[in-house]
Amino acid sequence: MSRLKPAGRRGWGQGRQPFGWVRFLRDLSPEQQERVLANNGRFRRLPTERQQMIRERLQWWNSLTPERREHIRRREVDLLTLGRLRDLSPQEQERVLANNELFQRWPPQRQQRMRERLYQWNALTPERRERMRQREAMLRSLSPAQRQEAREVFPQWQRLPPERRQSLMGAFRQLRDLPPEERQQFLTSADIEKRFTPEERDLLVRFGHLLPGQPSGPPVETLPAPEH
């Protein structure tokens, strides 16, 4: 039988993204979590802002109800399965699913959701797939507050006409490539004020909050990745 095994642990603190640390530590009590972090050399060598982001993620996890935590764990399994299947051909994907004991035990709705996601992935161009991977990597690096910001901004972004989205994305790429200390000057420049409406400039500012090097707000309750 084909088996979709969860990724093996690489040891304490080996997760490269902040949520990776949460997965390693979340089953411990808050006191045990803090003791592990205080004695972990790899964690202590991280920049201060990254240490703070990891602690915020752990505080967020510790505040969740058991039901919410279980929902997140199930979603992680879905995302892990999708990530391992999407680089296979459609025929290989179906063969793995048809012979996988874990997948066959899933409720029909959950199986259908996984197949729909794979169908959507298979229909993407290679360029779109790469952009999706980059987006996933960015989302994994966000703090809980930044994830909430992304959830609020995305619907506003979708409501813009395609040509305005394209123009705004060009400005965001410029913003992204600037050092953090130069971004505010760019956002308040006469060129940006001329090219964009106040609402669009506000979106650009909020997009900027999602970039590395930007301060993050207090942790908020949210899922580890936006719902699809």
N, C-alpha and C positions, 0 to 999 in steps of 0.2 A: 504494500500500500504506500502511496505517496504521502509524505508527512510534511506539514508546514510547521517547522519547529521554531520556537521563539529564539531570538538571538541570544547567544551565550553571554554571560557576564564576563567583563574583562577585568574585574577587580574594582575595589572602591575608588571612585573618583575618575574612572577612565572615560565616562561620558563626555564628549566634547561640547555638547550644547547644555545650557542651564537645565532644561527639563530632563536631560540624561542623569544629572545628579539627583533630581527628585525621584526618578525611578529607582535609583540605587538605595536611597535613604528613606523613602516614604513609608515603609512598613515598620520603621523604628519609632519610638516615642520622641517627642520634641527634645527631651533631655539627651537621649542617645544620639539624635541627629547632630545636635550642637557639639557633643563630645567627639564624634567622628570628624566633623569639620575642623574642630580646634586642633586635632592631632594629625590631620592629613596634610603632608607636605605639599602635595600637588595643589590642593585647595589654597593653602597659604601663599603660594607663589602666584596665584591669579591676581589680576588688577583688582583694586578695592571695589570698583563699580560692578565688576563681574561677581565678586563674592556677595555683594549686596543683592544682586539680581537673583542669585541662587537661594539666598536666605528668604527673599520675598516669595519665590516659588514654593519653598517648603512651608512658609506660613500660610500661603493660599491653600495648599494641599491639606494641611492640618485642620483648616477651618471648614472643609467640606463634610457633608453628611456621608455616612457609609454608602447610601444608595447612589449618590453622585460619584463617589470614587469608583464604584463598581461599573457605572455607566462609562466612565472614562477608560477603565481597563478594557472593557469590551471594544470600545472604539479604537484603542491602540492595537488590539489584535486585528481588527478590520484593516487598519492602515498598514500594519506590518505585512499582512497577507497580500494586500494590493501592491505594495512596494516590491515584493518578491516575485509577483506574477507578471507585472506589466512589461518586463523586458523579454518575456517569452513571446513566441508567435501565438496568434489566437488559437490555433489548433493545440499547441502545447498547453496553453492556459486551461482550455476546456478539459484536456486529458488529466491535468493535475487535479482540477476541481472534482471531476467525476470519480477519481480514485482516492480522494482525501477523506479520511474518516471524520476529522474535525469539521470540515466544511459540510459533510452530509448530515451532521447532527445539528447544524444551524437551523433556525426557523426558516420557512420558505421565503418570507419577506426579506430576511437578512441575506440569504443566498441571492435573491434577485437584485438586491441593492449592490452587492459585490459584482455581479455580472454586468450591471448597467455601468458601473464605474469603469470596469475593464473595457467595455464597448466604447465608452467615451474616450478613454485613453488611446485605444487602438486607432481611433479616427483622427487623432491629432497629427499634425506635421512634426518632423523631427525638431524644427525650431520652436514650435509651441511646447513640445515636451520638455525641452531644455529650459524654457522660461518657467514652466510649472515646477521643475526641480529647483530652480533658483528661488522661486517664491516659497516653496516648502522649507528650504534651508533658512530663508529670512524669517519665516514664521517661528521656526524652532528657536531662533535666537532672541525673540522678543520677550520682554517681561510681561507679566499679567496685565499691567496697566497699558502697555503698548498694544497688546492683543485686543483689549477693549477699544482702544482708539481705532484700530484697523476695522473692527466690526462696525463702528459707527460711521467711518469714512466711506467704506465700500459702497453702501447703498446710494450715497450722494454722488459718488463717482459714476455709478452705473446710469444715473439719470441724465448725465451730460450727453449732448450729441457726440457722435463718433469723432468728428473733427476737433471738438474741444478737448475730448479725452486725449487725442493724439498730441495736441499742442501742449496740454498740461503735463503729459508724460515726458515730453522733450525737456521741459523745464525741470521736472523732477530728476531726470538723469544728470542735468547740469548741477543741480543742488547736491545730488549724491556724490559727485566727483570732487566736490569742494572740501577742504579741511573744515572740521566743525566750527572753528572760530570765524570762518568767512561766510557761513551760511546765512546768518541774520542779515548781513549787508546785502547779500544777493536777493533775499526775500523782500527787502524794503527798497530795492533799486527802482529807478524811474522806468526802466525797461519792463520789469515785471508788472508795475502798476499800469503801464500803458497796454500791455498785451492781455491782461486778465481782469475779469470782473472782481469785485470784493469777495463774492462767494467762491470763485475759483482760487483766489489768493489764499483764502482761509483753508481750502482743501490742500493747497500746496504746503502751507505751514504745518498742517496736521500730518501730511505725508512725511514731512521732515522730522516729526517726532518719532517716526519709526526707524530712523537711520541710526547706525552705530555711532556712539559718541554723544547721543542726545540724552538728557536727563529723563528718567522715568518717574511716573507718579507712584502713589501707594498701590499695593497689590489689590486687585479686585477679583471676584469670583467669575471665572470664565473657563471654557473648555480648553484643552491643550492645542486645539486647532479649530478653525472655523468650521461650522457644520456645512455639509454639502446638500 
